[in-house]
Amino acid sequence: MSGYLRIKTPEGITFSFQLAGPLVRCLAWIVDFFTIMIISQGVGILARIAGIVSEDIAVAVATLGYFTVSIGYGILTEWAWRGQTLGKRLVGLRVVDVQGLRLQFHQIVLRNLLRFVDMIPAFYLVGGLACYFNRRAQRLGDLAANTIVVYNARHLEPDLDQLLAGKFNSLRQFPHLEARLRQRVSAAEARLALQALVRRDELDPESRVRLFAELAAHFRAAVVFPPEAVESVPDEQYIRNVVDILFRTRGPEAKPEKAQQLTGVA
């Protein structure tokens, strides 16, 4: 069981997410389960060492350690890997906000704290049933945290030479500001600008003008170039110049600098 969730932004861009069903999520959980068991073995060794001093301390260390590993593993990995655990990475899944927004830390904590409820009475029976009967394949933790689990599809790298060809980039006249722009712009912001150029023809004219105006304002505020470099440069061309700097080195033999980061929207 899997379907698609489509979200249309105010700028007129539609994002499509393929939802992950109970079966593939179970495969990811099996990998995570054995990973947790391996880590717990290390906690067990510490508990046995503590047992030399006191059996009560050993029991406390074992109990507290297992709880910390079980919950902390999901929280730590999903936060560090932007919605992925080891199991999800291996089967190609990712946790995202239901509106396609950036996953917040409190959402990760909430969905992992409620994991014990989804596991009742055993083997994720409650969570599995919730996924099966929910149109977004959400377990109880997802419903509470407002999250979904989707396939982390990778997109083909666009042909940057074709996309950016034939346009003079006035920003290239200021190498020190180029370097500052690369330093201040995150990978997510760079991907957003690139995808706006790739998908610009899918937008209606009004949405296209509004989108590039907002993007241009954002990047102009990040690094201020001299007036002679930006005067009379339309917003869409300004974003083209920014993408050229972020993804291509100087010279005709240039290769995309961040192409490996062009994954699906999360």
Buried (B, 14 or more C-beta within 10 A) or exposed (E): BBEEBEBEEEBBBEBEBBBBBBEBBBBBBEBBBEBBEEBBEEBBEEBEEBBEEEEEBBEEBBEEBBEEBBBBBBBBBBBEBBBBBBBBBEBBBBBBBBEBEEBBEEBBBBBBBBBEBBBEEEEBEBBBBBBEEBEBBBBBBBBBBBBBBBBBEEEEEBEBEEBBEEEEBBBBEBEEBBEBBBEEBEEEBBBBBBBBBBBBEEBEEEBBBBBBBEBBEBBBEBBEBEEEBBEEBEBBBBBBBBBBBBBBEEEEEBEBBBEEBBBBBB
